[in-house]
C-alpha cells in the first residue's frame, strides 16, 4: 500500500497553537497531512505542569526533549529527561510526566497512527504566537471547568490509571 501525503513546511511560530490547561501545544502535522500515518505536535509545559498516569490503547507515542527537565514515570521506572532525550511509549504502556524545572520545558511528540494530536484541538483554546498579555497570564493556570472538560474528552484518546 502506498500512502501519498503532501510535503510540508511550517516556519517557527506558525502552525495551530492551543492553550490547554496552562500549557501550549502547537500542532505541526495531523492525520490529514500524513495520510493517517502519524501526528506531530510541540508541547511547552510550564514549571510543575504534570500529565497524569495514562496509557493509549490505539497509539504509540514518542517524545523528544528540546528544552527543560522532565521527569517521566514509565511503568515502574523513573527517568529524568533533558534536552536530546528520546522516549517511546508503546500501546498499553503506562506513563506520566512532569516538568520538574523552574523554566518551561519544550518537547516534540509523535503519535502513530495519527489522531491523538486532535485532543489538543478539541480541548484547547486557539491562540496566536506571540501570546498577548491576557493569554500569557493563563500560562500555568488550570481552570477546574477546563480540567473537567479535558477529562471527559480525554476518554476518547487515553485510559487514565488510578491507584
C-alpha positions in Angstrom: 0.0 0.0 0.0 1.3 3.4 -1.0 0.4 6.4 1.2 0.6 9.7 -0.5 0.7 12.8 1.6 1.9 16.3 0.8 5.2 17.8 1.6 5.0 20.3 4.5 6.8 23.4 5.6 5.9 25.2 8.9 8.1 28.1 9.8 8.9 28.8 13.5 6.0 30.2 15.5 3.4 29.1 12.9 1.1 26.1 13.0 -2.0 25.9 15.0 -1.3 26.6 18.7 -3.7 25.8 21.6 -3.7 26.8 25.2 -4.5 23.6 27.1 -4.7 23.5 30.9 -2.0 26.2 31.2 0.4 24.7 28.6 0.9 25.4 24.9 0.5 22.8 22.1 1.4 23.6 18.5 0.1 21.1 16.0 2.7 20.5 13.3 1.2 17.5 11.4 -2.2 15.9 11.6 -3.5 12.6 10.1 -5.0 14.7 7.3 -1.4 15.9 6.5 0.1 12.4 6.7 -2.5 10.1 5.3 -3.3 9.0 8.8 0.2 7.7 9.5 1.2 10.0 12.3 0.6 13.3 14.1 3.3 15.6 15.5 3.0 18.4 18.0 5.2 20.6 20.0 4.4 20.9 23.7 5.6 23.7 26.0 4.9 22.6 29.6 5.0 25.2 32.3 7.1 24.6 35.5 5.4 21.9 37.7 2.9 21.0 34.9 2.1 17.3 35.0 0.3 14.8 32.9 -1.5 12.1 35.0 -0.7 8.4 34.6 -2.3 7.0 31.5 -1.8 4.7 28.5 -3.0 4.6 24.9 -5.0 1.7 23.5 -4.7 2.7 19.9 -1.4 4.7 19.5 2.3 4.6 20.1 3.8 7.9 21.4 7.3 9.3 21.3 8.8 12.4 22.9 12.0 14.2 22.0 13.0 16.8 24.7 14.1 20.1 23.2 14.4 22.3 26.4 14.0 21.8 30.1 13.9 18.9 32.5 11.0 16.5 32.5 10.6 13.6 35.0 8.9 10.5 33.5 7.5 7.5 35.2 7.2 4.7 32.7 5.7 1.6 34.3 8.0 1.3 37.4 11.0 3.2 36.0 11.8 6.9 36.7 13.7 8.8 34.1 14.9 12.4 34.2 14.8 13.6 30.6 16.9 16.6 29.5 17.5 18.1 26.0 18.3 15.5 23.5 16.5 12.6 25.3 14.2 10.5 23.2 11.4 8.3 24.7 9.0 5.9 23.1 5.8 4.5 24.7 4.1 1.6 23.1 0.4 0.9 23.1 -0.7 -0.1 26.6 2.4 1.2 28.4 1.6 3.3 31.4 3.4 6.7 31.6 3.2 10.0 33.3 5.5 13.1 33.2 6.1 16.4 34.9 8.2 19.5 34.2 10.4 19.5 37.3 12.4 22.5 36.2 11.9 26.2 37.0 11.5 27.1 33.3 9.1 25.9 30.6 10.0 22.5 29.1 9.6 22.0 25.3 9.3 18.7 23.5 8.2 17.2 20.2 5.7 14.5 20.4 4.8 11.9 17.6 1.7 9.8 17.8 1.2 6.8 15.4 -1.2 6.3 13.9 -2.4 9.9 13.8 -5.4 11.0 15.9 -4.0 11.8 19.4 -3.0 15.2 18.3 -6.7 16.1 17.9 -7.2 16.0 21.7 -5.5 19.4 22.0 -7.6 20.8 19.2 -10.8 19.6 20.9 -9.8 20.8 24.4 -7.7 23.8 23.9 -8.3 27.5 23.3 -6.8 28.6 19.9 -4.1 31.2 20.4 -1.7 33.0 18.1 2.0 33.4 18.8 3.4 35.5 20.3 0.8 35.4 23.0 -0.9 38.6 24.1 -0.8 39.7 27.7 -4.1 38.1 28.7 -3.0 34.8 27.2 0.4 34.9 28.9 -1.4 35.4 32.2 -3.1 32.0 31.7 0.1 30.0 31.4 0.5 27.6 34.2 -3.2 28.1 35.3 -5.5 25.1 35.3 -9.2 26.2 35.4 -11.3 23.5 37.1 -14.0 23.7 34.5 -11.4 23.2 31.7 -9.9 20.3 33.6 -13.3 18.5 33.8 -13.9 19.1 30.1 -10.4 17.7 29.3 -11.0 14.6 31.4 -14.3 13.9 29.5 -12.7 14.4 26.1 -9.5 12.5 27.0 -11.5 9.3 27.4 -11.5 9.1 23.5 -7.7 9.1 23.5 -6.3 7.7 26.7 -7.1 5.4 29.6 -6.2 7.0 33.0 -4.6 4.9 35.6 -5.8 5.3 39.2 -4.1 3.8 42.2 
